């Protein structure tokens, strides 16, 4: 398994509000899951394809744009992924798995 990337934001704790804001969006939770499952850094193009789930009606280019301009910077700011805008890659951080555990725990709360 890939070793989690270090990231300057990981050292400074994101506030609970920033963390929950980053996790509030379904697509961002799916991004975390895909990044955590990757063996290495994942190119944004590959991530976009994974998020379409093979849906021929999904526009991969549109998804890439939303990843680059909205979702990945927000997750990066919260320290949940390491997004390298120059290399167009994403990798997990030490907080990725913890965030997914938090999401899992939320699903177990009785409605």
N, C-alpha and C positions, 0 to 999 in steps of 0.2 A: 504494500500500500504506500502511497505517496506521503512523504513527510509534510506536515502542514507548513505553509510558508510563513515567514515572519513578516510583520507589517507594523509600521509605526503606530497605527491606530489601535493595534491590539494591546500595546502597552498602556495606553490611556483608555480607561473603561468608558464605553459608551453609556450614556444615561439609560435608565429603564425606558424612558419615553422614546429615545432614538432606537433602541433595540426593538421595542414592540412596533414602532412605526415601520421599521425595515421588514419585520416579519408579517405585517398586516396584509400585505399584497400576496395573493395566491401565486402569481408568477415568480415573485422573489423566493417564496418557499420552494417552488419547483427548481429554481436556479440552485439554491443551496443543496438540494438533494442531488442534482446532477453533478455539481462540482465535487461534492463529498464522495460520490461513487467513482469519479475519474481516477485513473491511476497516476496521472501527472497533470500538468497545466493543461487546461482545455481551451482550445481556440474559440473565440466568440462565434465564429461561423458554425463550428461543430455544436456548440451549446444551443444556438438558435435552431439548428436542425433537430436536436434532441427535444427541444421544447415544443416543436410542431407535432411530435408524436406520430409522424408519418401522415398527418392530415394534409391531403393534397390541396385543400382550400386555404391552408395557412400560408401567409406571405413571409417567407424566411427573411427577406430583406427588411421588411417592416419590423419584424421581431428583433433583428440585429440592431436596428436604429434605436428601438426602445431600450434594448440592453445597454448600449453604449451611452445613451444620453440620459437615462433615468435609473434603471434598476441596478446596474453594476456600480455606478458611483455611490448610490445610497448604501448598498451592501458593503462596499469598500469603506465608506465613511464610518459605518458602524463596526468595522473590524471583523465582519463576518466572512468576507472573501478578500483575496488580494487580486485586484484588477490592475493589470499592466496595460494602460492605454496605448503605449508605444508598440508593444508586441501583440496587442489584441488578444491577450490570454487572461484566463482567470484560474486561480488556484485556491484551495482551502487554506484557512488559517487555523490557529489553535482553537478558535471560537466557533468554527463551522459546525462541528459535531455537537457541541453544547447547545447551539441554537436549534438544531434539529431535534435534540432531546426535549427541549422546551416545547417545541411544536407538538411532538408526540404526546407529551404530558397533557397539553391542552385538549387533545382529542379524547383523552381518557376521563376528563371531568364530566360528571353527569350533567345532562342538559336540563 
